[in-house]
Amino acid sequence: MIQGKPKEILETIHSKGFSRLYIDGGKTIQSFLKEGLINELIITTIPILLGGGFSLFGELNSLINFELKSSKVYLGNYVQNHFIRLKK
């Protein structure tokens, strides 16, 4: 485990030679998004409604634009969408 602010965490990980990371967990994703550190999103939709819950991305400081790269269906039910961030 590495603790710290998102940019500090990335510096530590990059210094160890890693460049592609899997970021997971609601608050963690939100903090990396707010600092502009997410370049790709893979979102899988499962057709089960649980009710309630939390906003996936929380409050953002500004719009973050993504473009759909691919979409796949698994087992006839699960849809996985792969998005790439559009940078200004």
PLY file of the C-alpha trace (Angstrom):
ply
format ascii 1.0
element vertex 88
property float x
property float y
property float z
element edge 87
property int vertex1
property int vertex2
end_header
0.00 0.00 0.00
1.09 3.51 -0.79
-0.39 6.50 0.97
-0.35 10.15 0.04
-1.87 12.54 -2.43
-2.58 11.16 -5.93
0.34 12.98 -7.60
2.75 11.82 -4.88
1.51 8.24 -5.25
2.02 8.36 -9.02
5.54 9.74 -8.64
6.43 6.87 -6.31
4.91 4.24 -8.60
6.46 5.73 -11.76
9.89 5.80 -10.08
9.57 2.01 -9.70
9.07 1.63 -13.47
5.29 1.23 -13.60
3.36 3.36 -16.07
-0.08 1.73 -16.46
-2.14 1.50 -13.29
-5.52 0.15 -12.28
-7.25 2.64 -10.00
-10.30 1.35 -8.12
-12.51 2.43 -5.27
-15.00 5.28 -5.35
-13.14 7.90 -3.32
-9.79 6.94 -4.85
-11.11 7.28 -8.41
-12.74 10.59 -7.52
-9.52 12.04 -6.12
-7.49 10.97 -9.19
-10.18 12.38 -11.53
-10.21 15.73 -9.71
-6.46 16.05 -10.30
-6.73 15.10 -13.98
-4.82 11.85 -13.53
-7.25 9.42 -15.19
-6.75 8.97 -18.95
-8.92 5.91 -19.53
-12.10 4.56 -17.97
-13.43 1.03 -18.25
-16.97 0.86 -16.92
-18.83 -2.43 -16.75
-22.60 -2.37 -16.45
-24.40 -5.34 -14.91
-28.20 -5.36 -15.36
-29.12 -5.61 -11.68
-30.63 -2.63 -9.86
-29.59 -2.45 -6.25
-31.27 0.85 -5.37
-29.69 3.63 -3.36
-25.96 3.94 -3.63
-23.51 6.73 -4.24
-22.57 8.85 -7.23
-19.91 7.01 -9.22
-17.72 10.07 -9.78
-18.89 12.47 -7.06
-18.60 16.22 -7.48
-16.11 17.37 -10.12
-14.52 20.80 -10.47
-15.24 20.90 -14.22
-16.39 18.73 -17.09
-14.08 15.90 -18.10
-14.66 14.75 -21.67
-14.16 11.16 -22.73
-14.64 9.39 -26.07
-15.86 5.82 -26.46
-13.03 3.58 -27.69
-14.85 0.25 -27.57
-17.88 -1.51 -26.20
-18.17 -5.26 -25.60
-20.97 -7.53 -24.41
-20.10 -10.50 -22.22
-22.39 -13.47 -21.51
-25.21 -11.65 -23.31
-25.75 -9.32 -20.33
-22.67 -7.47 -19.13
-21.61 -4.42 -21.13
-18.07 -3.12 -20.80
-17.34 0.34 -22.22
-13.79 1.60 -22.67
-13.39 5.39 -22.78
-10.35 7.55 -23.57
-10.02 11.04 -22.10
-10.08 13.90 -24.58
-7.45 16.42 -23.55
-7.71 20.11 -24.37
0 1
1 2
2 3
3 4
4 5
5 6
6 7
7 8
8 9
9 10
10 11
11 12
12 13
13 14
14 15
15 16
16 17
17 18
18 19
19 20
20 21
21 22
22 23
23 24
24 25
25 26
26 27
27 28
28 29
29 30
30 31
31 32
32 33
33 34
34 35
35 36
36 37
37 38
38 39
39 40
40 41
41 42
42 43
43 44
44 45
45 46
46 47
47 48
48 49
49 50
50 51
51 52
52 53
53 54
54 55
55 56
56 57
57 58
58 59
59 60
60 61
61 62
62 63
63 64
64 65
65 66
66 67
67 68
68 69
69 70
70 71
71 72
72 73
73 74
74 75
75 76
76 77
77 78
78 79
79 80
80 81
81 82
82 83
83 84
84 85
85 86
86 87
